[in-house]
Amino acid sequence: MKFLFATLLIAGVAGTAAAQAPSAGGQPAAKKPTKPVSIKHVKAPTKRQAIEETTPTEDYDPADKLDDEQIAIAKRVYTGDLPCELGERVRVKAMKREGYFFVARGIYRYVMHPVESRTGAIRLEDPQRGAVWLQLGNKSMLLNQKEGKRIADDCQSPEQVAFAKTMKPVNLLEPAPAAKPAAAATPAAASTAGAGPAPASPPAA
């Protein structure tokens, strides 16, 4: 029993000495470097994005009601995902409340309703955010009046694409055709017109 215990003790001392033994160069063995832990930084949202994402997109005042003319305008609004210039898209969706529309482009989200337009174009407005959706015959555009900029332009529904194909291009550099002058009366006609009725011939003898 003592011999077994002595053998185990010698083996343990030898293992410890081997672990602490210097390397061939006389320096202690270097520890294997551990891989650094990469930390992914999440980009904080901008102030504009935070405001747009937290702003509610529901109706503001249930007491507000649209008149018959505004409801008629709302029925002419094109809805759907409309492609715009520079690869942008604007989504126009009718809301449950009649005459109101949800208009969005990226982080920009608006609740709009029709208003009367002096030019006859279909105009939707979000008065609280100062946004305007202007629908013309051949295209639509999304404006922000508070910031004084155009958010999206040349947005077209299938109906507007078909209408744009029927439009004739106008060359602003080409002068307008001159009006044709009125035809002048001939001398014979003028003399006839100014001579008055011919005198009656005297009766025959």
BASEKOL-937692 format. One record per residue (C-alpha): x, y, z. Coordinates in Angstrom, 2 decimals. Layout:
<atoms>
- X,Y,Z
...
</atoms>
This chain:
<atoms>
- 0.00,0.00,0.00
- 2.81,2.38,0.89
- 4.55,1.52,-2.34
- 1.44,2.38,-4.37
- 1.05,5.68,-2.55
- 4.71,6.58,-3.14
- 4.36,5.76,-6.84
- 1.35,8.06,-7.22
- 3.10,10.84,-5.33
- 6.18,10.66,-7.57
- 4.01,10.66,-10.69
- 2.16,13.78,-9.54
- 5.37,15.68,-8.76
- 6.80,14.73,-12.16
- 3.67,15.98,-13.97
- 3.76,19.32,-12.15
- 7.44,19.79,-12.96
- 6.82,19.01,-16.63
- 4.05,21.59,-16.79
- 6.32,24.26,-15.27
- 9.41,23.32,-17.28
- 10.75,26.06,-19.62
- 10.64,25.60,-23.36
- 13.66,24.70,-25.48
- 14.66,28.37,-25.74
- 14.84,28.76,-22.02
- 11.62,30.75,-21.85
- 8.43,29.50,-20.31
- 5.89,28.21,-22.79
- 3.60,30.98,-24.00
- -0.10,30.60,-23.56
- -2.26,30.33,-26.65
- -3.86,33.69,-27.45
- -7.60,33.82,-27.07
- -9.74,35.17,-29.89
- -11.19,38.62,-29.23
- -14.93,38.70,-28.85
- -16.47,40.92,-31.52
- -19.25,43.23,-30.38
- -21.73,44.33,-33.00
- -22.82,47.92,-32.59
- -26.47,48.62,-33.39
- -26.91,51.91,-35.23
- -29.13,54.22,-33.26
- -32.14,55.61,-35.17
- -31.98,59.20,-36.28
- -34.18,61.83,-34.69
- -36.34,62.06,-37.81
- -36.77,58.30,-37.98
- -37.69,58.10,-34.30
- -40.33,60.80,-34.71
- -41.82,59.24,-37.83
- -41.96,55.75,-36.33
- -43.59,56.89,-33.09
- -46.12,59.24,-34.67
- -49.57,57.64,-34.78
- -51.12,57.03,-38.17
- -54.75,57.08,-37.15
- -57.39,59.76,-37.61
- -56.84,62.83,-35.48
- -60.34,63.88,-34.56
- -63.32,61.55,-35.08
- -65.57,64.62,-35.03
- -64.11,65.86,-38.34
- -66.37,64.98,-41.25
- -65.82,65.42,-44.97
- -68.45,67.06,-47.13
- -70.01,65.54,-50.25
- -67.52,67.25,-52.57
- -64.54,65.85,-50.65
- -66.06,62.37,-50.72
- -66.49,62.69,-54.49
- -62.83,63.68,-54.85
- -61.75,60.70,-52.72
- -63.41,58.30,-55.17
- -61.05,59.50,-57.91
- -57.84,58.86,-55.95
- -55.59,56.11,-57.35
- -54.50,53.59,-54.71
- -51.84,50.89,-54.53
- -48.04,50.77,-54.61
- -47.07,53.41,-57.13
- -43.54,53.33,-58.64
- -41.77,56.69,-58.69
- -38.51,58.11,-60.03
- -35.14,56.92,-58.67
- -36.63,53.54,-57.75
- -38.84,54.96,-54.99
- -42.37,53.73,-54.28
- -45.32,55.43,-52.60
- -48.12,53.42,-51.06
- -51.62,54.92,-51.13
- -54.22,52.92,-49.20
- -57.83,53.79,-48.42
- -58.56,53.71,-44.69
- -61.69,52.38,-43.01
- -62.96,55.91,-42.52
- -64.46,57.09,-45.80
- -62.41,59.70,-47.61
- -59.18,59.18,-45.63
- -56.00,57.65,-47.04
- -52.78,56.24,-45.62
- -49.85,57.52,-47.71
- -46.32,56.22,-47.03
- -42.87,56.37,-48.57
- -40.15,54.73,-46.49
- -40.18,56.23,-43.01
- -42.59,58.97,-44.10
- -46.15,58.11,-43.11
- -49.18,60.32,-43.43
- -52.95,60.25,-42.96
- -54.54,62.40,-45.66
- -57.94,63.56,-46.83
- -59.08,65.43,-49.97
- -59.20,69.23,-50.12
- -60.44,71.56,-52.83
- -57.86,72.52,-55.45
- -57.84,75.73,-57.47
- -56.23,73.98,-60.45
- -58.67,71.09,-60.55
- -55.99,68.54,-59.61
- -56.74,65.95,-56.92
- -55.09,67.09,-53.71
- -54.72,65.18,-50.44
- -53.33,66.84,-47.31
- -52.02,65.89,-43.89
- -52.39,69.23,-42.09
- -50.57,68.19,-38.91
- -47.42,67.05,-40.72
- -47.67,69.55,-43.56
- -47.64,66.88,-46.29
- -49.43,67.04,-49.64
- -50.18,64.30,-52.20
- -50.85,65.91,-55.59
- -52.43,63.71,-58.27
- -52.31,64.96,-61.86
- -53.48,63.27,-65.03
- -50.10,61.78,-65.92
- -48.29,61.58,-62.56
- -48.44,62.20,-58.80
- -45.99,63.68,-56.30
- -45.51,63.74,-52.53
- -44.52,67.07,-50.99
- -43.61,68.26,-47.50
- -44.58,71.91,-47.22
- -43.14,72.33,-43.73
- -39.67,71.31,-44.91
- -40.12,72.82,-48.37
- -39.05,69.73,-50.33
- -40.37,67.07,-52.67
- -40.29,63.59,-51.12
- -41.28,61.64,-54.24
- -41.96,62.61,-57.84
- -43.15,61.02,-61.09
- -45.27,58.44,-59.28
- -47.63,56.70,-61.69
- -50.56,54.36,-61.43
- -51.47,52.20,-64.46
- -54.17,54.75,-65.36
- -51.64,57.59,-65.30
- -49.19,55.62,-67.43
- -51.89,55.12,-70.06
- -52.84,58.81,-69.93
- -49.20,59.91,-70.30
- -48.92,57.92,-73.55
- -51.75,59.93,-75.07
- -50.18,63.30,-74.27
- -48.54,65.15,-77.16
- -45.08,66.56,-76.44
- -44.92,70.35,-76.37
- -41.82,72.14,-77.67
- -41.50,75.34,-75.66
- -38.76,76.65,-78.00
- -40.96,76.48,-81.07
- -42.89,79.75,-81.66
- -46.65,79.60,-81.74
- -48.20,79.78,-85.24
- -49.15,83.31,-86.26
- -52.82,84.13,-86.70
- -53.95,84.40,-90.33
- -55.05,87.95,-91.37
- -58.60,88.45,-92.53
- -59.05,88.28,-96.30
- -59.13,91.79,-97.87
- -61.99,92.69,-100.17
- -61.19,93.02,-103.91
- -61.52,96.46,-105.58
- -64.40,95.25,-107.69
- -66.20,94.00,-104.66
- -65.39,97.19,-102.74
- -66.69,99.39,-105.59
- -69.75,97.28,-105.91
- -70.33,97.38,-102.21
- -69.88,101.18,-101.99
- -71.72,102.11,-105.18
- -75.12,101.37,-103.82
- -78.04,100.20,-105.95
- -77.82,100.95,-109.69
- -80.23,103.66,-110.97
- -83.29,102.44,-112.77
- -83.18,102.77,-116.57
- -85.60,105.31,-118.11
- -88.70,103.88,-119.63
- -88.63,103.33,-123.37
- -90.20,105.96,-125.59
</atoms>
